[in-house]
Amino acid sequence: MAAIEHDRSRRNNTRNRSELVAHPNTFVSMDIPVTSRPLWKPISAVVLAAATALGCGTAQASFLSGDALDTAANVLSWVVLALVPIIGIVVFWIVHVMPEKIAHRRHHPQTQAIQTLCLLSLVFGGLLWPIAWLWAYTKPVAYKLAYGTDKHPDYFDEAIEKARNGGMIEADLAHLRQELAEMQARGPLPPKLARLRDDIAVLEPNAAAVVREGA
């Protein structure tokens, strides 16, 4: 039976080819099997989209609704409008006074000038702030050549208290005495620094004795 069907199909194909050669403009259908696409993929995609739409429809964007949601949004907007400018101004001020704080911590002799530059930077929108920052970290070599020290007068005020309380070792006292001698070589010392020089002359032997006892 299969042989008969095969022979019949072969004869039909031969006849179709002959007709195609005789009439080239005539369309002849061939018995070519066509593979059908699986239908389960589009169906599953439709089901998945429908389930997603139903899930999104039942979800809620917030636990508030109606007038409560409008009230909460108004309160939040007023809080943001009130706090954001205040926080911005505070941060802007803290950043702009940082060079002054750095200069004060490093006992920079030109701290007042750096402070003035920071205030001017506020007026000019922060354009002078990088200069104040660099100035605070700059070693005042020219100031030391002119005055014999690169420290602010507050440094010597702190040194007086520290020396009188016994908080300085012999090396610190010797360095401070040398710095005062360089300042005196360029001009008379202020009364406060002159008293500090006299105190160092008294405290140095005591500091040396403490070091020898510790050794």
BELKAUR-V779721 format. One record per backbone hydrogen bond with DSSP energy under -1.0 kcal/mol. NH is the residue of the N-H (numbers start at 0). CO is the residue of the C=O. E is the energy in kcal/mol with one decimal. If there is no record, write none. Layout:
nh = <NH NH>
co = <CO CO>
e = <E E>
//
This chain:
nh = <4 5 6 7 8 9 10 11 12 13 14 15 16 17 18 19 20 21 22 25 31 42 43 44 45 46 47 48 49 50 51 52 53 54 55 56 57 58 67 69 70 71 72 73 74 75 76 77 78 79 80 81 82 83 86 87 88 89 90 91 92 93 94 95 96 100 101 102 103 104 105 107 110 113 114 115 116 117 118 119 120 121 122 123 125 131 132 133 134 135 136 140 143 144 145 146 147 151 154 156 157 158 159 160 161 162 163 164 165 166 172 173 174 175 176 177 178 179 180 181 182 183 184 193 194 195 196 197 198 199 200 201 202 203 206 207 208 209 210 211 212 213 214>
co = <0 1 2 3 4 5 6 7 8 9 10 11 12 13 14 15 16 17 18 22 29 38 39 40 41 42 43 44 45 46 47 48 49 50 51 52 53 54 64 65 66 67 68 69 70 71 72 73 74 75 76 77 78 79 82 83 84 85 86 87 88 89 90 91 92 96 97 98 99 100 101 102 107 109 110 111 112 113 114 115 116 117 118 119 120 127 128 129 130 131 132 138 139 140 141 142 143 106 151 152 153 154 155 156 157 158 159 160 162 161 168 169 170 171 172 173 174 175 176 177 178 179 180 189 190 191 192 193 194 195 196 197 198 199 202 203 204 205 206 207 208 209 210>
e = <-2.2 -2.3 -2.2 -2.4 -2.3 -2.1 -2.1 -2.1 -2.1 -2.0 -2.3 -2.3 -2.2 -1.9 -2.3 -2.2 -2.0 -2.3 -2.8 -1.5 -2.0 -1.3 -2.2 -2.0 -2.1 -2.2 -2.3 -2.2 -2.2 -2.2 -2.1 -2.2 -2.2 -2.2 -2.4 -1.7 -1.4 -1.1 -1.1 -1.7 -2.6 -2.4 -2.2 -2.2 -2.5 -2.5 -2.2 -2.2 -2.4 -2.4 -2.5 -1.7 -2.8 -2.1 -3.1 -2.5 -2.5 -2.4 -2.6 -2.4 -2.4 -2.7 -2.4 -1.7 -1.6 -2.0 -2.6 -2.5 -2.2 -2.3 -2.0 -2.8 -1.1 -2.0 -2.4 -2.2 -2.1 -1.9 -1.9 -2.3 -1.8 -1.3 -1.2 -2.1 -3.9 -1.9 -2.4 -2.4 -2.5 -2.0 -1.0 -2.3 -1.8 -2.2 -1.7 -2.8 -2.4 -1.5 -1.8 -1.6 -2.4 -2.0 -2.2 -1.7 -2.4 -2.8 -2.4 -1.6 -1.2 -3.1 -2.1 -2.3 -2.2 -2.4 -2.5 -2.2 -2.1 -2.2 -2.0 -2.0 -1.9 -2.3 -1.6 -2.3 -2.1 -1.7 -2.1 -1.8 -2.4 -2.2 -1.8 -1.2 -2.5 -2.3 -2.4 -2.3 -2.1 -2.0 -2.0 -2.1 -2.2 -2.0 -1.8>
//
